Amino acid sequence: MTETARLALVTGATGYIGGQVAQELLQRGWRVRLLSRSAEKVRGLPWGDAVVPDGQSAEPGRAEVVEGDASDASDVARALKDVDVAWYLLHSMGDSENFVQEEVEMAETFARAAHDAHVQRIVYLGGLHPTDEPVEQLSDHLRSRVEVGQALMDSGVPTAALQTGVVIGDESSSFIMIRHLSERLPGAIAPKWVRNRIQPIAVADVVHYLAGAADLPSDVNRTFDVGGPDAIEYADMLDQYARAVGKGGRFMLTAPVTTAELAAYWIGLATPISSRLARPLIGSLQHDTVLHERDLDDYIGAPKGGHTPFADAVRAAVKNEDLGRWRRVFLTTVGAVTATAVVGSLATDPNSRWYKTLRKPSFQPPAWLFPVAWTALYADIAAVGALSIADLGEKKQEKEKRAYIAALGTNLVLNAGWSILFFHRKQLTASSVESVLLTLSSADLVRRSAKVSPEKGAVLSPYAGWTAFAAVLTNTLRVLNRRRK
């Protein structure tokens, strides 16, 4: 069998790293087989035109798909038939109670099938972790990566278990989190773990090592640390990211007590990363994840041009990104909310004779509360609105983004309109109707924000609550003052 005729099995090809590895192997002339639940999804990838029709075998530089589930032994056995080298690039972000056990059992299923199929090598991507801490003390997701790697190495099939830290690439969840925290926040008060040292690596370097590991000697069965040239504190990565893309520095203060759960909710609010995905990412960041050796370089060499510096990796990752999106959305949203606040403030006159002579209910709040509450709520609307619109843009959900903008615009018109109808026009009936419409609009805006992320909906919910209270108050004023115009 010639070099270019070797058959590779790549699992996780619809994921970011798996897709990159599959594409690299195709370029190197491998015959590539992909185990995936959906052949259609694979064909929708940027390199999907390299996939042969169902039932055909892949030639060099082409790919075939075996539809199946990596947890099903029979599906895995079908996928591994006649395979020379298998890339195990599966790692879920599940949060079930038995998450680690489920991950290890799936790896053991794969390992047994690989052994039975006489696969020459398994290549796996795990995570860097401290070597001086018991595995049991690592976060569940980091522990699962360690134990999965061990299960593969114990299979009897020579295994290269590569271990990385944060991967810098456009679709890497860890990098997306860094990017948006840095872009959207000039600084923050963060947990102590932001001072942990991380050794990030460019996605191109990861692919170099993963693809090259196929050619390791047959007696090599071990872990390999791979990473970029420098270990950096997580807080410094946010600062260095901003400087790399020309946005100036960022500051970070550490808080004595901030839980991982609270940090995950904050990330779900401030970035496009869901809190569910943020939890395992944060779990891995609560340890120093740095290289202890670079032995793989001795076998296959460093990436062409050397290990990619952090700033260069960042610039490569964002070359196709719209780095001005957040600034535009934020300024536009703040401008619209500010205009609404100004119009409402100019129309409102709580000191007018007409307002003072209205009969008021016992639950009427003191006058000083209204400007305080509305100032906070306008800031809330501006922040959540800008974050929601920007996130929808990042996810390329253009239809949902346009609908959200329309809903926000309608809400702001109703918001300003109530002040005009009530204070300026002194129309109790019309303002009562409008207050109900504003309440419904506000509830709808909360619903739309919650669809972007539950945290955004939760943060905006006081606005819906306040407008509901304002509707009750306005309608009570109308009832108490029926004879007034």
N, C-alpha and C positions, 0 to 999 in steps of 0.2 A: 504493500500500500504506500503510495507516495505521500509526501508532506501535505500537499494541497488537497489530497483526497480524504484526509482524516474527517471523521464524523464527530461533531460536537453536539451535546445536548445542553441547551441553556434554559434553565427555569427562571421564572420571574422576568421574562423578556418584555412584558408590558409595563414593568416598573422602570424607574429611571436608570439605575445602574445596569440592570439586566438588558435593557434595550441598547445601551451604549456598548456593552460587551458583545452582544449579538451582531451589531453593526460592524464592530472592529473585526470580528472573526470572518464575517462575510468579505470584508475588504482584504483580509489576509488569505482568502481563497479556501477557507474551510467549507465543508458541507455542514450546514447548521440545521439542527432539529430543535423545535421549540415545544415545550410542554405548556399548554395554556388551556384554560376553560373555554376560550373563544377564539377560533381562527379568524373570525371577522374582525375582532379587536386588534389582532396582530397585523392584519392587512391594512388597518387604518393608521399604523405607525409610519413615521417619515420614510423608513426603509421598507415598507410593506410591499412595494412592487417587486422585491426580491423573493417573495414567497411563491412557491410553485402551486399549481392547482391541486385540490384535494385528490389524494390517491397517487400522486406522482412523488418520486424520490428526488431529493435535492441533489443537484450537481454542484461542483465547486463554485463558491461564490453565490449560492442560492440557499433558500431556507424552506423547510417543510414544517408543518404543524401537526402535532399529535394532540387532539383535544382530550383533556382529562383533568383529574384532580390530583394534586401532588400528595394528598393524604390517602389516596386509594392505591393499594399495593399493585393491583392489576394494571391500573393506568400507568403507574411509574415503570413497571416492568416492560410494558409495550414501548414506552418512550425510550428506555435505555437499551433496547435491543440493538446490537452491533455498534454501540457508541464507543468511541475511543476515550474521550475526555468529557466529563460532565461538570457543568458550573451550577452549583447550588446557591442561588441568589434569592432565596425566599426568607423573608422575615416580616411577620405581620406586626401591626401596631395594636393588636387586640388588648383588651383589659379584663379578660375573664379571670375567674379565681384560679384556674388551672393553666394559666397562659404558658408558663415555663414548661410544664409537663407536656402540653399539647405540641409545643414547638419541637421539643426533643423527640417525642414519639414520631412526628412527621419526618424528622431527619433520620431517625433509625430505620423507618420504612424505606426511605430513599437509599440509605447506606446498604441495607440488605439486598435490595434489588440491584444496586451497582456491583456488589460483590458477586452476585449470582450471574450477572451479565458479563463478568470479566472486564469491567471498565478499567482502563489503565490508570486513570487519575481523576480525583475530585478536586475542584477548586471552589473555595467558599470565602465569603466576605463577612467577617464578624466585626467586633468593635475593640478598640484599644481599652485597656482597663488597668487599674493598679495591680501590680504583682505582689504587693505586700499586704493586701487585704484578702480575707477569705472570700471565696466566690459567693457564699451565702449572704454576705453583707452588701453585695452590689445591688443596684436597682434590678427589678425583675427583667426588664428588657435587655440590660447589659449582661445579666447572669444568663439569660436564655441564649445569647449569642456565644458566650463562652462554652456553655454546655452543649449546644448544637455542634460547635466546632470539634469538641472532644468526641461526641458521638460519631461524627464522620471519620475522625482520625482513628477511632477504635474499630472501624468497619473491616479492616483488612485490605481496603483499597488505599493506595498512597494518596494522601490528602494534603493540600496546601491550604491552610486556614489563615487567610490574610486578615489583619486587624487594623482598622482605620479609626480616626476620629471624625471630626466634622468634614463632610465632603463639600467643596466649593464648586457648585454648578447650578445652572439656571433652574433646574427642576428639583434640586435637593431640598427636602423640607427643612433641614437644619440651616441651610443657607438662606432660604426664603425667610425664615424667622429672623436671622441676623439682618438681612437686607431691610426688612420693613420696620423692625425695631429701631434701626439706625436712621432710616430715612424719615420716620414719622415722629421721632422723639429727639429733642435736642439734648436730652439727658434723662436720668431716671434714678429713683431710689430702688435698689434691687437687692435680692438675697445675697448672702455671703458667697454662694457658689459662683457668682460672676467673676470672682477672683481665682477660680480654679484654672489651671493651665491646660490648654487644649492644643493639639498639634494638627491643624487643618491640612487638607490635601486637595489639590485641584482634581476635578473629575477626570481630566485627561491622564493624569498620573495614575489614578486608581485603575483606569482601563488598561494602561500600559502594564501594570503589574498583574492584573487578573488574566489578561490574554497571555502574557509571557509565562505565567506559572504553569501553563500546559506542558512546557518543555523541560521542567525540572527532572533531574535523575529519578529513576524509579524507586530508589531507596529513601527518598526524602518524604517524610511523613511528619509534619510539624506546623506550628504557627509561625507566621512572619509578621512583624510590625511594619507598616508602611505609612508614610506621612510626608508632609511638606518640610521645608528646611528649618522652620522655627516653631517653638512652642510659645503660645500667646495666651494671656489671660482672656477669658470670654469678654469681659468688659472692654478690653483693648481691641478685640476684634470689631466691636461696634464702632469704636473710634477710628480704627484703621480702615474699615469699610468706607466710612463717610469721607475720609481724606482721599482714598483711592479714586472715588467718583467725583471729587471736587466739591464736596458739600461742607467742608470745614470739620472741626473736631467735635466730639461728643463727650459729655462728662457722665460719670456713674458714681453714685454714692451707695454704700452698702448699709442695709438695715440689720439690726441684731436679730430680729425674728421676722421671717417671711417664709411661709410654707410653700412647698412645691405646688400644692393644690391651688393656692392663691395666685402664684406665678402663672400657672396654666390658664386660669381664668383671665388674667391680665393680658396674656398673649392672645387668647381667643377674642378679646375685645379690641386690641390695638393692631392686630395683624390679620392676614388672610388664613393663618394657620389655626385650625380648630383646637379647642382646649383638649379634646380627646387625643389628638395627635401630639399636642405640646407636652402632655404628661410624660410619655416615654422619652421624648427628646430631652426634657428637663432632667429626668432620672439619670440619663447618661452624663449630663453636665455636672452632676453632683460629685464627680470624682475627677481627679487629674487624669487626663487621657493623653499620655505622651509616649513617644517611641523609647524602647529600651534597647533596640538593635536595628540595624539595616542590612541584615544578612541576605535578603532577597536580591539586593544590588549585586552581591558577589556572584549570584547565579545567572541573572538575566540582564544585569546592568541597570543604571538609573534611566529615567525617561530622557528622551532626546532633548538636549539643551539643559539638562540638570533638573533638580527638583524645583517646581514652580513656586516662586515667592507668593505670599498671600495677596499682595496688591495686584500682581499680574493675574492671579487666578480670579480675583474679584472682577477685574476689568473684562476678562474673557467671558465670565458668567453673565455679565449685564450688557454685553454689546448689542443685544437685540431687545433690551428692555426699555420701556418708557420711563426714564428716571425723573421726568418732570410731572408725571401724573398726579402724585400726591399733592405737590405744591399748588397746581392748578385747581384741583378739586377742593382743597382746603380753603384757599382764598376765595373761590367762587361761592362756596357754601357759607363761609363766614360773612361774606359780603351780603348775601341774600338774607341771612338771619338778622344781621345788623340793621339792614334797611327795614325789615319787618319791625324790629324793636323800636327804631326811631319813629316810624309812622305811628305805631301803637302808643308810644310815649307822648308824641305831640297831640294825638287825639284825646288822650286821657286827661281828665281834669277832676280829680276827687275833691277839690276845694270849691267847685262850682256850687252856686246856691241850689240849683236843681238837684244835684246829687245829695247834698246835705239834708234836703227836706224829704228825701225818699224814706219810707218806712223800711226798716231793715230787720232781718231775722236775728234771732239770738246767737246763731252760729257764725255771724259775720265776723271775719278775722279783723284784727287791728289794721289800720291803714298802713303802718310801716312794713307789714309782712309782704304786701303785694310787690313792691319794687325788688325786695330781696329775693322772693321766690321766682319772679319772672327773670331776673338777671341770671340766676342759677340755671333756670330751665332753658333760656336761650343759649347759654353756653353748652348745655346738654344736647340740644337739638343740633347745634353746629358741629359738635364733636362727633356724635353718633352718625349724623347725616353724612359728613365728609368721609368717615371711616367706611360706612356701608357702600357709598357710591364708588370709592376707590377700590374696595375689595371686589365688587362686582366687575369693575373694569379690569382688574388684575386677572380675574378668572374668566375673562372674555364672555361674560354673561350680559351681552349688550341689550337684549330685550328686557331682562330684569332691571338693568341699570336705568334704561329710559323710563320704565314704569315707576321706579323708585323716585327718580327726579321729578316726574309729574306729580306723584303723591306728595312729595315734600313741598313742591311749589304750591299745590292746592292748599295744603295745610297752612302755609305761611300767609297766603291770601286770606283765608278764613280767620287766621289769628289776628291780623291787622284789621280786617273788616269788622270784627266784633267791637273793637275799641271805637271805631268810627260810628257804628250804628248805636252803641250804647251811650257813650259820652258826648260825641259830637252831634249826632242826629237825635239823640234822646228817644230812640225807638225801642221800647221795652219788648214788644212782641217780636219784632224782627230780630233783635239781638238775642232773644231767647231761642228762636229757631236756629240762628247761626251758631249759638253756643252748643247746641245738640249736634249740628253738623261738624263743628270743630272737634267735639269729643269723638265722634265716629271716625273722622279723619285721623286724629291722633292715635286712636286704637289701631287703625289700619297701618299707620306708619310704624308703630311698635311691632306689629305682626311682620311687616316687611323686613324690619331690622333684625328681628329674631331669626328669620329665614337665612339671613346672611351669617349670623352667628347668635346663639342664644344669649351670650353675654351682652351684645349690643341691644337686644330687645329688653333685657333686664335693666340696663342702665337708662334706657329711654322711657321705661314704664312709669316713672314718677310724673312725666309730662302728661301722659294719658290720664293718670289719676287726678292731677291738678285740673285739667280741662273738664273732667267729669264733675269734679267738685264745683268748678266755675259754672257749669251748666245748671247744676242744682241751685246754686246761689242766684243765678240770673233769673231762672224760672220762678224761684220763690219771690224775688223782688217784683217780678211782673204780677204775681198773684196778690201780693200785699199792696200793690199800688195800681189796681185795676183802673182806677179812675184817672190815672195820670196818662198823659200822652207819651 
